[in-house]
Amino acid sequence: MIKKLLKNDLILKSLLSMFTQGLGQLTALVTTVLLTNHLNQTQFGQWAFATITTATVLATIATFGAGGGVLSKSWGWTQKQGVEKSKYVFNIMNGYLHKGTIFLLLVGVVFAGYCLWFPSRFNNMELYASLFMFPYFFANLIQAYYVSEKRVSWANLNQLCLRLIILACVGYYIFEPNTDFSTIVFMMLVILSCFTILVYILNASKLGYKSAKSGNNDNLSFMVLHWGNLLFLNVSPFILKVFCSDTDIGIYNVANQIVVISVFFAQALSANTRSLIAHGFKHHSKEVFQKNIHGYAKLMFFFSIGIIFIIYLTGYWFVKIYGEGYYLAYPLSCVLLLGSLSQALCGGLTSQILNMSGHEKKTAKSFWYALVAMLLLGSSLAKFFGIWGVAISYAIVLSCWNVYLLTLVRKELKVNPTMFKFLNLPKSS
């Protein structure tokens, strides 16, 4: 069995991607642990909201859908080969880079106006952390390009470097406690910006600075899709910000960080198969395409279930490293993991299959439906049950969303996206 696994190139690539992604998550974990033990809960909640929610959301919006699959679909559908194929995809990325930079500069002007108009609300640390949107934006586009080229480990290494920079700055703050934390955050901003610009220049020097448009006429669909996905994944902190406290945001962030571990392999497999699914749909027969989807779903199921089981067993002891104020994160993570479990049962790649086969508009609508449902249900339950209401709402909505996408794939593509062959549709005569 081990020999068979080692001969599977997709498994090896996914495991390597999982390893590099795991190093990145481990770095983020160590950073979070250091911060939770050296900042009060209010400060940590402000940091988490500024960097993980505000900066991440704005940076992803600025990509206008490029990180959601436009580059991978362009790679899979084009007839170009070799270096010309790489240049073609990179030039498309450059087009998004120009638009996104203009958008973020406008956002920066709004931030500056806010600070001048409301000086009493001005918080240096939150402002500098929110400006991480610039390096995050550059990093998102470069990583999307690497994923489209099926160099997922390079994308994860790029993300790992960003997190190592943040960890190094946090380490400096701990050993120099007299330094104001806002100064440390500003130092992070400068170093992150220099690093991401350097990585872009190294790639552009080989592939060019010209910009181009995707020839698939799907830019708007992927933009709406990516924004809906982004807002759905980050709506919980906003609900907590309104109905709960910064302390609750910090605890929820820790719980969510535990849940992220459960989707390590799922994210690695998804990134490694994105371009393959686009290519397979365009160039393979339906029978071969279905066989490949079964294989992907089987890998997704067994690895995801195994990781989720381990987290349920060890999470109670694991969460202790964050400090005494974060014990609630373990039972919260158990609730959130129900959403990850539903994803594994439904195949895990349903949205990817729809996006890479030209049905990204339907996936986009589903994300916005899920977002509205999460806002309504999460806000209602948060009023009565606080942070627990938000976690329960997320698990319910995510589970319903996975089932909906499963039925959508079967209806639109006549394909079974799960590992369960008894769900296969009968062959048409």
C-alpha positions in Angstrom: 0.0 0.0 0.0 2.9 2.4 0.9 4.6 1.6 -2.5 1.3 2.3 -4.3 1.0 5.6 -2.5 4.6 6.6 -3.3 4.0 5.9 -7.0 1.0 8.3 -7.1 2.4 11.6 -8.3 -0.7 13.6 -7.2 -0.4 12.2 -3.6 3.3 13.0 -3.4 2.7 16.6 -4.7 -0.2 17.0 -2.3 1.8 15.7 0.7 4.7 18.0 -0.2 2.2 20.9 -0.5 0.7 19.8 2.8 4.1 19.7 4.4 5.1 23.2 3.2 1.6 24.5 4.1 2.0 22.8 7.5 5.2 24.7 8.1 3.4 27.9 7.4 0.6 27.1 9.7 3.0 26.0 12.4 4.8 29.4 12.1 1.4 31.1 12.3 0.6 29.0 15.4 3.8 29.9 17.2 3.2 33.5 16.4 -0.3 33.4 17.8 0.8 31.6 20.9 3.5 34.2 21.5 1.1 37.0 21.0 -1.7 35.5 23.2 0.9 35.2 26.0 2.4 38.7 25.6 -0.6 40.8 24.7 -3.8 41.2 26.6 -6.9 39.7 25.1 -8.2 43.1 23.8 -4.9 43.8 22.0 -4.8 40.4 20.5 -8.4 40.7 19.3 -7.5 44.0 17.6 -4.5 42.5 16.0 -6.5 39.5 14.7 -9.3 41.6 13.4 -6.9 44.0 11.6 -4.5 41.4 10.0 -6.6 38.3 9.6 -9.9 40.0 8.7 -9.5 43.5 7.4 -6.1 43.2 5.6 -6.9 39.7 4.3 -10.4 40.7 3.0 -9.2 43.9 1.3 -6.2 42.1 -0.3 -8.4 39.4 -1.7 -11.0 41.8 -3.0 -8.2 43.7 -4.8 -7.3 40.6 -6.8 -10.7 40.9 -8.5 -11.1 37.1 -8.7 -7.6 36.2 -10.0 -6.9 34.1 -6.9 -10.2 32.3 -7.2 -9.4 30.3 -10.3 -9.1 32.7 -13.3 -5.4 31.9 -13.8 -5.8 28.1 -13.3 -8.7 28.0 -15.8 -6.7 30.0 -18.3 -3.8 27.6 -17.9 -6.1 24.5 -18.3 -8.1 25.8 -21.3 -5.4 27.4 -23.4 -3.7 25.6 -26.3 -0.3 27.3 -25.7 2.6 25.2 -24.5 5.8 25.6 -22.6 7.2 29.1 -21.8 4.6 30.7 -24.0 1.9 29.2 -21.7 3.6 30.6 -18.6 4.0 34.0 -20.1 0.4 34.0 -21.2 -0.9 33.3 -17.6 1.6 35.7 -16.0 0.5 38.5 -18.3 -3.1 37.9 -17.3 -1.9 38.2 -13.7 -0.2 41.5 -14.5 -3.5 42.9 -15.6 -5.1 42.1 -12.3 -2.0 43.5 -10.5 -2.5 47.0 -12.1 -6.2 47.1 -11.3 -5.7 45.9 -7.7 -2.9 48.4 -6.9 -5.1 51.3 -8.0 -8.0 49.9 -5.8 -5.8 49.6 -2.7 -4.3 53.1 -3.2 -7.9 54.4 -3.1 -8.6 52.4 0.1 -5.4 53.8 1.6 -6.6 57.4 0.9 -9.9 56.5 2.7 -7.9 55.2 5.7 -5.9 58.4 5.8 -9.1 60.5 5.7 -10.6 58.4 8.5 -7.5 58.9 10.7 -7.6 62.7 10.1 -11.3 63.0 10.6 -11.5 60.9 13.7 -8.1 61.4 15.5 -9.5 60.1 18.8 -10.2 56.7 17.2 -6.8 56.5 15.6 -4.9 53.4 16.6 -1.4 53.0 15.2 -1.2 49.3 15.6 -4.6 48.6 13.9 -3.8 51.0 11.1 -0.4 49.5 10.3 -1.7 46.0 10.5 -4.6 46.9 8.2 -2.0 48.2 5.6 -0.7 44.6 5.4 -3.3 44.5 2.6 -0.6 45.7 0.2 2.0 42.9 0.7 -0.8 40.4 1.1 -2.2 41.5 -2.3 1.1 41.0 -4.1 1.5 37.6 -2.4 -2.0 36.4 -3.3 -1.4 37.1 -7.0 2.0 35.4 -7.1 0.6 32.4 -5.2 -2.3 32.2 -7.6 0.2 32.1 -10.5 2.2 29.3 -8.9 -1.0 27.3 -8.3 -2.0 27.7 -11.9 1.4 26.3 -12.9 0.9 23.4 -10.5 3.8 24.6 -8.4 1.8 24.7 -5.2 4.8 24.1 -3.0 6.3 27.3 -4.3 3.1 29.1 -3.4 3.2 27.7 0.1 6.9 28.5 0.5 6.1 32.1 -0.4 3.4 32.2 2.2 5.8 30.5 4.7 8.4 33.3 4.2 5.7 36.0 5.0 4.8 34.2 8.2 8.5 33.8 9.2 9.0 37.5 8.8 6.0 38.2 11.1 7.3 35.6 13.6 10.8 37.1 13.6 9.4 40.6 14.3 7.2 39.2 17.1 10.3 37.5 18.6 12.2 40.8 18.5 9.3 42.4 20.4 9.4 39.7 23.1 13.2 40.1 23.6 12.8 43.9 23.5 9.7 44.5 25.6 10.3 48.2 25.9 9.6 48.6 22.2 6.1 49.8 21.4 4.2 47.0 19.6 2.9 49.5 17.0 6.5 50.1 16.0 7.0 46.4 15.5 3.9 46.1 13.3 5.2 49.0 11.2 8.5 47.1 10.8 6.6 44.0 9.7 4.8 46.1 7.1 8.0 47.5 5.6 9.8 44.1 5.4 6.7 42.2 4.1 6.3 44.9 1.3 9.9 44.7 0.3 9.9 40.9 0.2 6.7 40.6 -1.9 7.9 43.2 -4.4 11.2 41.4 -4.8 9.5 38.1 -5.5 7.3 39.7 -8.2 10.3 41.4 -9.8 12.2 38.1 -10.0 9.3 36.4 -11.8 8.5 39.4 -14.0 12.2 39.7 -15.2 11.7 36.2 -16.8 8.1 36.4 -17.9 7.6 40.1 -18.7 5.7 43.1 -17.3 3.0 43.2 -20.1 -0.6 42.8 -19.1 -3.3 40.8 -20.8 -6.9 39.8 -20.4 -8.3 36.3 -19.8 -9.9 35.0 -23.0 -12.6 33.1 -21.3 -15.0 36.0 -20.5 -15.2 34.9 -16.9 -13.5 37.7 -15.1 -16.7 39.1 -13.5 -18.0 35.7 -12.5 -14.8 34.7 -10.7 -14.6 38.1 -9.1 -18.1 37.8 -7.6 -17.3 34.2 -6.7 -14.0 35.1 -4.9 -15.6 37.9 -3.0 -18.5 35.8 -1.9 -16.2 33.0 -0.7 -14.0 35.6 1.1 -16.9 37.3 2.9 -18.5 34.0 3.9 -15.2 32.8 5.5 -14.7 36.1 7.3 -18.2 37.1 8.2 -18.0 35.5 11.7 -15.4 38.0 13.1 -17.6 40.9 11.9 -20.7 39.4 13.6 -18.6 38.9 16.8 -17.3 42.5 16.5 -20.9 43.8 16.5 -22.6 41.5 19.0 -19.7 40.3 21.2 -16.3 41.6 22.2 -12.7 41.8 21.0 -11.9 39.0 23.5 -14.4 36.7 21.8 -12.8 37.5 18.4 -9.5 36.4 19.8 -10.9 33.1 21.2 -12.8 32.4 17.9 -9.6 33.1 16.0 -7.8 30.4 18.0 -10.6 27.9 17.5 -10.5 28.6 13.7 -6.8 28.2 13.6 -7.3 24.6 15.0 -9.9 24.0 12.4 -7.5 25.1 9.6 -5.4 22.1 10.5 -8.2 19.8 9.5 -8.2 21.1 5.9 -4.4 21.0 5.3 -4.6 18.1 2.9 -7.9 19.2 1.4 -6.4 22.6 0.5 -3.2 21.0 -0.8 -5.2 18.5 -3.0 -7.5 21.3 -4.2 -4.6 23.5 -5.2 -2.8 20.6 -7.0 -5.9 19.5 -8.9 -7.3 22.9 -9.9 -5.5 23.1 -13.3 -5.9 19.3 -13.8 -9.7 19.5 -13.4 -9.8 22.4 -15.9 -7.7 20.4 -18.4 -9.5 17.2 -17.8 -13.0 18.7 -18.4 -11.8 20.4 -21.6 -9.8 17.5 -23.1 -10.8 14.2 -21.5 -13.9 12.0 -22.1 -16.6 12.0 -19.4 -15.7 8.5 -18.3 -12.1 9.4 -17.7 -13.1 12.7 -16.0 -15.4 10.8 -13.7 -12.7 8.2 -12.8 -10.3 11.0 -11.9 -12.9 12.8 -9.8 -13.5 9.6 -7.9 -9.8 9.3 -7.2 -9.5 12.9 -5.9 -12.6 12.5 -3.7 -11.2 9.3 -2.2 -8.0 10.9 -1.2 -9.8 13.9 0.2 -12.1 11.8 2.3 -9.6 9.5 4.0 -7.0 12.1 4.7 -9.5 14.7 6.0 -11.4 12.2 8.2 -8.1 11.0 9.7 -7.0 14.5 10.6 -10.4 15.5 12.0 -10.4 12.4 14.2 -6.9 13.3 15.6 -7.9 16.8 16.3 -11.0 15.7 18.3 -8.8 13.4 20.4 -5.9 15.8 21.1 -7.4 19.3 20.7 -8.1 19.7 24.5 -4.4 19.4 25.3 -3.3 21.3 22.2 -5.3 24.4 23.1 -3.6 24.8 26.4 -0.5 26.2 24.7 -2.4 29.4 24.0 -2.9 30.2 27.7 -5.6 30.0 30.3 -7.9 32.5 28.7 -8.4 30.4 25.5 -9.7 27.0 26.9 -13.1 27.7 25.3 -11.5 27.5 21.9 -11.4 23.6 22.0 -15.2 23.0 22.3 -15.8 25.8 19.8 -13.4 24.1 17.3 -15.4 20.8 17.8 -18.5 22.6 16.6 -16.7 24.2 13.6 -15.2 20.9 12.6 -18.7 19.6 11.7 -18.5 21.9 8.6 -15.1 20.3 7.6 -16.7 16.9 8.1 -19.6 17.7 5.7 -17.1 18.9 3.1 -15.2 15.6 3.2 -18.4 13.6 2.9 -19.6 15.6 -0.1 -16.3 15.1 -2.0 -14.5 18.3 -1.0 -13.9 19.5 -4.6 -17.4 20.4 -5.7 -16.9 24.1 -6.0 -13.6 23.5 -7.8 -15.3 21.2 -10.3 -18.0 23.7 -11.1 -15.5 26.6 -11.4 -13.1 24.8 -13.7 -15.9 23.5 -16.0 -17.4 26.9 -16.7 -20.1 27.0 -14.0 -18.5 29.5 -11.8 -21.6 31.8 -11.9 -23.6 29.1 -10.1 -20.8 28.7 -7.5 -20.7 32.4 -7.0 -24.5 32.5 -6.3 -24.2 29.7 -3.8 -21.5 31.6 -1.8 -23.7 34.7 -1.7 -26.7 32.6 -0.6 -24.4 31.1 2.2 -23.2 34.6 3.2 -26.8 35.9 3.6 -27.8 32.8 5.5 -24.7 33.2 7.8 -25.5 36.9 8.4 -29.1 36.2 9.3 -28.6 33.0 11.3 -25.3 34.1 12.9 -26.7 37.5 14.0 -29.8 35.9 15.4 -28.1 33.2 17.4 -25.3 35.6 18.5 -27.8 37.8 20.3 -28.9 34.8 22.5 -25.9 32.5 22.6 -22.9 34.8 21.9 -19.8 33.2 20.5 -21.5 29.8 20.5 -24.3 31.0 18.3 -21.8 32.1 15.7 -20.0 28.8 15.7 -23.2 26.8 15.4 -24.4 29.0 12.6 -21.2 28.5 10.7 -21.3 24.7 11.0 -25.0 24.6 9.9 -24.6 26.9 6.9 -21.4 25.3 5.7 -22.9 21.8 5.8 -26.0 23.0 3.9 -23.7 24.7 1.3 -21.7 21.5 0.7 -24.8 19.4 0.2 -26.2 22.1 -2.2 -23.0 22.0 -4.3 -23.1 18.2 -4.4 -26.5 18.3 -6.0 -25.4 21.1 -8.3 -22.5 19.1 -9.7 -24.7 16.0 -10.3 -27.4 18.1 -12.0 -25.2 20.3 -14.2 -22.3 17.9 -15.1 -24.0 14.5 -14.6 -20.9 13.6 -12.5 -20.7 12.1 -9.0 -18.1 14.3 -7.1 -17.9 12.0 -4.0 -16.0 8.7 -3.4 -19.2 6.8 -3.0 -19.8 5.0 -6.3 -23.4 4.1 -5.5 -24.2 7.8 -6.1 -23.0 7.5 -9.7 -25.6 8.6 -12.3 -26.7 5.9 -14.8 -25.0 6.1 -18.2 -27.2 7.6 -20.9 -28.1 5.3 -23.7 
